[in-house]
Amino acid sequence: MSLIKATGKAVADVIPGLGRFTPDTADIGKIFITSGTGVIGYRVAMSLLEAGHTSVSVGIWSGERKLGAGANMKGFADNIASILEAKGAQVIDFDWNDETSYENALKGVTTVFCTIPHMDQWASVFPAFLSKCKALKVEHFCKISFLRHTDAGDRYREAVPFCHFHSTCDDILEQTPKTSKMSYTILCTSHLMSTPLLHQGRLLKEECQFVTASYGMGVNYVSPNDVADAAVVVLLNRSNHRNKTYNLTGPGPTYDKDVAKLLSKAYNKTIEHVSLGYHEYKKDILRRGLPQWLVRDSAAFEKMKASGIDELRSSYTNDLHKLIGKTPESFADYLDNKNSQRPGLTFP
């Protein structure tokens, strides 16, 4: 069920930032969302459609379902595709690893909303996709990234391969207006609240454990619902957000021991917080069967959290509040907001 239908509210009531301008849907044109099955992409697609912008095409990517939360879930992607099509979206087969799928996905598109999943072979796919966007005269490119142009963002870039990749892609994207007529908006996020649920879903449900290596330090968590709402504001008012980069964070650090308590309440059973050292954590996630590159990045993220970088006041901004016009969700709010979750993937 959509958030709008469940609450009976108008879109601008759910995303107050939309009430500050009148979208010019004729100027916006066709929007392509690279992943309709993703945590952020699904909500962006639904919100755009419910806001009255019906020229929306959505990519459904098989690779994401193999590694992501939809892996081994029969009918997961088909169900999402059916819901989006019923709302008026055009659903397109899209594969980051297949450049031949790019042209069909970008046909007639004026704006791209790009979420690159955590996948192997990152370095080759983004430049190729961006090049195709420029060749087909896409006018605006909105990308989700990790924190950027901050002390915390710079340190994550140095330590975590995934962050380094995103930042390199952002470097390329920020140069685009100099070589083409395409503008950009980069929405850089801190740690998404959905990540522990996606990566540790089996542990939480079957072993009742939430495993971290943050050494009791606070974590800069942000709700993917709020990030999606910020994206909708940008996409429907792109003229005010051209060639800008925003850092979207929560209001302050959240401690993993407290997250375990919130998960216990949400699951209605005790979730044990298991705090491991860096090397033990790597062994533990290897045991879960994750690929080596994902193990490497996950462990590197935990090592950075343990450094205390997310407890620095400088790690936080007010960009998210300004964009969406409301107080960002807390972790408790996120777990309670089941109406925003994708069908077939509700947590707990």
Helices and strands as residue ranges (DSSP letters): H 3-7, H 11-14, G 16-20, H 25-28, E 30-33, H 39-50, E 56-60, H 62-67, H 76-87, E 90-93, H 100-105, E 109-114, H 122-135, E 140-146, H 151-159, H 161-174, H 176-179, E 183-189, E 191-192, H 194-199, H 201-202, I 203-207, E 209-212, E 218-219, E 221-222, H 224-236, G 238-240, E 244-248, E 254-255, H 256-267, E 272-275, H 278-287, H 292-306, G 309-311, G 313-315, H 319-324, H 331-336, G 338-340
